[in-house]
Every structure is written in structure tokens, then in C-alpha cells.
Amino acid sequence: MKEYKTYESAKKRLEEIASKLEDRELSLDKMIELYEEGARLVGFCYEKLSRAELKLSQISLDDDIEE
């Protein structure tokens, strides 16, 4: 699997996977492969969003302390 460095690139790939999974002509093996990749990407995106949320909370806290 390609390593994604940004949330945006991972989200774009997730959208591609979702579109491909709607294709009823895919083999079961290919569907499972895409589903597994999608699950990993969801985890990657969740981690990126969690880190961003934590960073924003810290920035907000730092701003409150400085005031």
C-alpha cells in the first residue's frame, strides 16, 4: 500500500476506493483488498484529525494563558 503523507491525499484515495467498491463487477478478493486498504486509510485519517484537534486545543490553551 502506498504511504500517504497528508490527510487530503488519504481522503482522496478513500473516495476512489468507495467508488470502486460500488462496482458490482469486482471480484470478492479485490473487494476485500480495497476494504482493507480503506480501513487502514480511515485509521490514518482519524489519527491525523485527532492530532490536529489536540494541536488546536493546545494553541487555544496557550492563548488563554497568555491573556
SULWOBEL-V505195 format. One line per field, one symbol per residue. ss: DSSP state (H for helix, E for strand, L for the rest). phi: phi as a letter, one per 20 degrees, with the letter a starting at -180 (. if undefined). burial: b if it has 9 or more other C-alpha atoms within 8 Angstrom, else e. A space follows every 10 residues. Layout:
# SULWOBEL-V505195
ss = ???
phi = ???
burial = ???
This chain:
# SULWOBEL-V505195
ss = LLLLLLHHHH HHHHHHHHHH HLLLLLLHHH HHHHHHHHHH HHHHHHHHHH HHHHHHHHHH HHHHHHL
phi = .feedcffff fffgfffgff ffffeffgff ffgfffffff ffffffffff ffffffffff fffffff
burial = eeeeeebebb beebeebeee beeeeeeeee beebbebbee bbebbeebee eeeeeeeeee eeeeeee
